Amino acid sequence: MNSLFQSLEEEKTLHSSEDQDVVFMQAALGEAEDAKALGEVPIGAVVIFNG
């Protein structure tokens, strides 16, 4: 979860939508990695509101 918050902080400084897409995808992948480490199904999702 820490990676998600870090990524969202980084997103504030990004300008292009492509850069934002990369950060959001990295956050989702981080969530999937966390789930896998806990023995859960490794599905990562991030909901972006007003982003």
C-alpha positions as CSV (number, residue, x, y, z in Angstrom):
1,M,0.0,0.0,0.0
2,N,2.9,2.3,0.6
3,S,3.8,2.1,-3.1
4,L,0.3,3.3,-4.0
5,F,0.6,6.5,-1.9
6,Q,4.1,7.1,-3.1
7,S,3.0,6.8,-6.7
8,L,0.1,9.1,-6.1
9,E,2.4,11.7,-4.7
10,E,4.7,11.3,-7.7
11,E,1.6,11.7,-10.0
12,K,1.1,15.3,-8.7
13,T,4.3,16.4,-10.4
14,L,3.5,14.7,-13.8
15,H,2.1,16.6,-16.7
16,S,1.4,14.3,-19.5
17,S,-1.5,11.8,-19.4
18,E,1.0,9.1,-20.6
19,D,3.2,9.7,-17.6
20,Q,0.1,9.5,-15.3
21,D,-1.0,6.3,-17.0
22,V,2.4,4.7,-16.2
23,V,2.2,5.8,-12.6
24,F,-1.3,4.5,-12.2
25,M,-0.4,1.2,-13.8
26,Q,2.6,0.8,-11.6
27,A,0.3,1.4,-8.6
28,A,-2.1,-1.3,-9.8
29,L,0.8,-3.8,-10.4
30,G,2.0,-3.0,-6.9
31,E,-1.4,-3.9,-5.5
32,A,-1.3,-7.2,-7.4
33,E,2.2,-8.0,-6.0
34,D,1.0,-7.3,-2.5
35,A,-2.0,-9.6,-3.0
36,K,0.2,-12.4,-4.4
37,A,2.5,-12.1,-1.4
38,L,-0.5,-12.6,0.9
39,G,-1.5,-15.7,-1.0
40,E,-4.5,-13.9,-2.6
41,V,-5.4,-13.8,-6.3
42,P,-3.0,-11.3,-7.7
43,I,-5.4,-8.8,-9.2
44,G,-4.5,-5.1,-8.8
45,A,-6.8,-2.2,-9.4
46,V,-6.6,1.5,-8.7
47,V,-9.6,3.8,-9.0
48,I,-8.6,7.3,-10.1
49,F,-11.1,10.1,-9.1
50,N,-10.6,13.5,-10.8
51,G,-7.3,12.4,-12.2
